[in-house]
């Protein structure tokens, strides 16, 4: 299951990968009709966008990651899912955060734009994050955090084709439809989320809970379609090469490590697990993950979604990452998988010559966030 878009093309035009392969041959216009019938006729179980490079989109994963590098960052993420299918599934994310050392506090701004399907179902989100850093002892740090956000969802019905425009052979013969929809309808929502992360020199664990108020995202005033609460549990452990082999050289200026990590997410009736490993050979980083829950079936179909490959480069204050989701579900690689790009720039407003707090204090071991 691909968690980020909900239960399939056939409920809210989502992006479930456990669908029958024959559905790929359906005409996009027919799918548009199915989408509208689902949209106006039943409850919509839409879910949040996600990123395979979730630590390169930290404010989307956990508010507690806001400003965790003890400096400032500007980030940009782009995801294009299933590009071989004649539809649009794209997500853009822009974020900036900064740590205020004297106040043990970090603030962040997050802007997301998510577009789904032929009809252009669009979700726009603007969020403000605040995290407080609490030093538990010499080894452990805890960062609780909160996010407040405003979300808007709308759709362009003019791009859809309806049943009265088809002839008996399934050909589109009419340019206009007799169906009538209020294309000016929008859903505007206030949202509240919480998160936190605890870490020491090599271990971290985080918990985030988004949409605690479960706001109504329906485009029809009379309907109730909550944006269900999303919970994420994530963590990992960094293992230096020199801890494993005496032949490995300890170079403080060049990290050499591998880091097993996981990210489990649950929203409404759906859940998903990313399980894999980072290999850091500064200035480059590689990663491979499995996505799915093989011990759990979805309608008698094994819940195997994709294998994710990632490569990144960190040059001074600039980081770039690319990942590809190789689809292993019934949808198959003919869907085009998913491509993702992340860009991060790190900066500091401290006076020149002052040692950064990241040098003086404990650093979080999450790979490639600095």
N, C-alpha and C positions, 0 to 999 in steps of 0.2 A: 504494500500500500504506500502510495506517496501521500504523506500526511498533509501536505501544505494546502491542498485545494479541496478537500472534502470528498464526499462519497461519489466519485465518478463523474463522467461526462453527463450522466443521466440524472443526477441531482445537483442542481445549481451549476452545471457545466464545469464540474471540478476536474481534478487530475488524478483519479485513481488509476493505478496501473494494472490492477487485477480485474481486467475486463476481457470479455471474449474477443479474440483476435479478429473475428469477422466484422466487428464494429468499426474497424479502421477504414473499411471500404464504404461506409455510409457517406452519402453526400453531405457536405457541411451545411447546406441549406435545410436538409431534413433534420439534422441535429439541432439547428436553430429552432425549428418548430417544437421538437422535443423539449428543448431548454425552456421555452416560454411556457409550455404546458406544465412543466415541473415547477417553474418559478411562481406562477400565479395559482397553481392548484394545490400544492402541498407545502409543508414546512421546509424551509431551506436549511441545510446543515453545512453551510460554508465554514471554512476553517482558515487559519492564518497562513500567510506565506512563510516559507522557511528558506534557509540557505544551507547548502551542504558545507560551506566554509563558515560554520556558525561562530567560531571564535574570531573570524575576520569581520563579523557583523555583531559585535558584542552587545550593543544596546538592544538588539532584537532578541538576544538569547536570555539575558539576565540584567536587570538594572544595576545589580551589584558590581558588574564589570565596568561601570561608568568611571572613567578616570583611573583605572586600576594600575596604569603604567606610571602613576605619580607625576605625569607631565600633561601635555595636551595632545590630542589627535584629531585629525580630520579624515573621514573614511567615506568611500563610495563602493557600493555593491550592486552588481547587475546579474540577474538570473534569467535565462531563456530556456524554458522547459518544453520538450517535445516539439522542436522546430520543424520536423518533417510532417507533422499533422497540419492541415490547412486551418489553423486557428492561432490565436495569440495567447500565450501564457508567459507574461513577462513581469518581473519585479525589479524595481529600482529602490535603492535605499541610500540616503545621505545622512551622515551623522557627524557630530563634533562633540568632544567632551574635554574637560579640563579639571585638574586637581588643584585645590586651594590648600596648600600645605598647612598654613597657620590655623586653618579652621577644621582640619581633618575631614574635609568635605570635597566632593566632586559633583559637578553638574554636567548635564549633557542635553543636546537637542537631537531629535531623531525625526526624519521625514521619510515616509514610505509611500510609493505609488505602485499599486498592483493591478494589472490588467488581465482579464480572463475572457477567453472565448471570442467567437465571431461577433457577438453583440457588444463587446467591449464593456463588460461588467468591471467597473473601476472602483477601487478602494484607495482613498487618500487618508494618510494618518500623519499627525504632527504630535510628537510626544516630548515631554520635559522630564528628565531624570535627575534624581538626587541620591547620592550615596554617602554614607558616613563610615569612616575607617576607624575601627576599634582594635587596638593592640591588646590581645588577650594575655600574652606573655612574650617572652623572648623568641618563641618559636612559632606562635600562631597569631594570625590576623583574621578579623571578621569584618565583613563589609555589608551591612543591611542597606536596603535601598527601596525607593518607590518611584513609580512612573505615573504621571497623569497625562492623558492624551485626548485628542479630539479626532474622530473618525468620520469620514463622509463616504457613502457608497451611492453610485448611480449607474445607469445603464442606457445604452442607445438602442431603443426598440426599432428605429428606422433601418437598422442594418439587418433585421431579421426577415425571413421569408415564411409566409403562413400557408396553411392548407388550401385556402381558396385561390392561391396563385398557381397551383399545380393542375395539370390535366390528368387524365386517367393513366397516362403512361409515365407519370412522375416528372414531366418536364415543366419548367417554369414558363408560363404563357402570359401572365399578367404582371405588370410592373408595380401595381398598387394593390393593397389589400383593403377589405372592408372592416378589418379588425381595428379597434381604437384603443390606444393606450396613452396614459398621461406621461409623456417622455420627460416632463419636467420634475418628476418625483425624485427625491433624494432622501436618503437616511442619514441623519446627523446624530452622532453619539458621543457622549462623554465616557471615558474609560479610565479605569484605575487598576494598577498592577503593582505587585511587590516581588522582591527577590533578595537574595543574599548569597554570599560566597565566603567560605572559610578556607585558608590555605597556610601551608608552611613552605619550607624551601623547595620541596619536591612534590608535594601532594596538594590537590585542591578538590573541593566538592561544592557544588552550587545547587540551589533550588530557586525556581521562579514560578510565580503564579500570575498569569495575565488574565484580564477581563474578569476581575472578581465580582463586578456588578452585573455581568452578563447583559450588556445593553441590547436593545431591540434593533436589529439591522434590516428589518423588512422594509421594502420600498412601497408596500401597500399599508396605508394607515391602520386598516382594520385587522391586520395580521400581527402575530407575535412570533418573531423568529430571532431568538436570542443568539448572540455571539458567545458561544459556550466558553467556559473557563478552560484555559490551557495551562497544564502543569508540565514543567521540565525539571528533570533531575540529571545532572551532568557532573563529570569529574574525570580525574586522570592522575597518573603518577609518572614523574620524570625519572629516567634511569640513565645516568651518565655512563659513557663507554668505559671510562676508567674504573667504574665500580664493578664492572663485569670482567674486564680483562686487564691484567697488569701491563700488557703491551700497549694499551691505549694511552695516548699522551694527554695529560691534563693541561688544556690551554684556556686560561680564564678569558682571553679575548676572543676565542672561537669555541662556541658550544658544540659538543659532540654528544648527542643523546638520542634515545628513542623513548617515546611517551605513549603508552597505551591509554586510550580515552574512550568515553562513552557519552551518549546523550539520549536519554529516554524521554519521550513526549507523549502526553495523553490529552485528548480533547474530545468531549462528548463520548461517542461510542468507539472512537478510533485511538490507536496508540501505535508507536513506532520507536524503533531502537536503531541508533547509529553506533557501531562498534568497530574500532580500528586502532591505528597506530600512526603517530608522527615520527619521522626520522629527521633530526636537525643536524645539518652539517654546515654551520654558518659559513657563508651567507645564504645558503640554500636550505630549503625544507621540502620534504616529500611526505605524502600521506596516502593511506588507503583505508577505506571503511566499507563495511557491509551494512546495508540498510534493510530492515525488515525484522520480523519476529518469526523465525522458522517453526517454532513449536506451536504457533497459533495460526489457524486457518481463517480465511475470510470467505464465507459462503462456500466451504469445502475446497477453496483454492489456497495453496500454501502462501503465506504472507512473506514473499521474497520480492523486494522492490528493485534494488540496484546495487552495483559495486561502484564505489566512488574513488576516483584517482585525483590527486591534487599535487601541484608543484608550486613553490613560491620562492621569491628572492627578496632579501632584505639588504638594501644598500644605504648605509648611514641612517638617515631619518625616513627613508622611503621604502615601503614594502608593496609588492605586487603578488597576487596569487591567482592561479587558474585551476579549475576543477572540472571534471567531466563525470556525469552520472551514466554508467553503462547499465541500461535497463535489463533486468533478468526476469521480470514478471512476464505474464502472458502477453502483455502489450508488445514486448520485444524491442530490439534495438532499431527496428525500422521506424520507430517513433522519433528517432533522433536523439534520444537520451536527454540530457540537460547540460548546458554550458553555463559556467559561472566565473565571473571576474571580480576581484576585490583590489582596491587601492587604498593604502593608508599612509598618511604623512604625520610624523611625530614632531612636536615642537615644544619649546619651553619659553616662558616669559620671565624666568628668574634672571637676576643680574649676572652678567658674564663673570666667570670664575667661581661662582657658587656651586659646590657639588650638588648634583640633582638628588632629590629625595630617593629616587630609585637606587642610587648608589649607597646612601646612608641607611636605608631601611630594607626590610625583607621584600624581595620581588616575588610576585606571583609566578609560578612555573608554567602557566598556560603558554603554549608555543605561539610565537609570532604575533604577540599582541603589542609589542614594544616598538 
